[in-house]
Amino acid sequence: MNGFHLLKTKCPACGHDCNAAGSMTTPAAPQPGDLSVCIRCAAVSQYNSAMGLELVSDDEIGAPEYVDAREIRAKVLELRRMH
């Protein structure tokens, strides 16, 4: 897994401070348009042009191109239930 420190932003759903990101598939830091899953509340967000996070709607998450985000979200929720 590749990890990156980011300028601090907040999860638009729960307000959790987000200052790091990780990727299982790419060695590059997040770019505008990339998705993020909050480790605290499992909300799916998308980086905007200023590298802030904007909440992705539940309807959008259902689209085929969001399959990875749905899987990561499910894992975060599973981990939260375990603790």
C-alpha positions, 0 to 999 in steps of 0.5 A, spaced: 500 500 500 502 506 498 501 512 503 501 520 502 501 525 507 496 531 504 494 538 506 489 537 512 481 537 509 475 534 513 470 529 511 464 532 509 460 527 512 463 527 519 468 532 520 474 527 521 480 531 519 483 527 513 491 528 512 493 522 509 491 517 503 493 511 501 492 507 495 492 499 493 493 500 486 497 506 484 503 509 487 501 516 485 498 521 490 491 523 490 488 527 484 482 531 483 477 526 481 479 521 485 475 518 491 476 517 498 473 513 503 473 516 510 476 511 515 471 514 521 464 514 518 466 510 511 463 516 507 465 516 500 468 523 497 471 525 491 477 530 491 475 537 487 480 541 484 482 545 490 483 538 493 478 538 498 473 533 499 466 533 496 461 527 498 458 522 493 451 521 493 448 514 494 445 514 487 452 515 484 456 510 489 451 505 486 454 506 479 459 501 476 465 505 476 464 506 484 465 498 485 472 499 488 469 505 493 463 500 495 468 494 497 473 499 501 467 502 504 464 495 506 471 493 509 471 500 513 464 498 516 466 491 517 472 493 521 468 498 525 463 493 527 469 489 530 471 494 535 
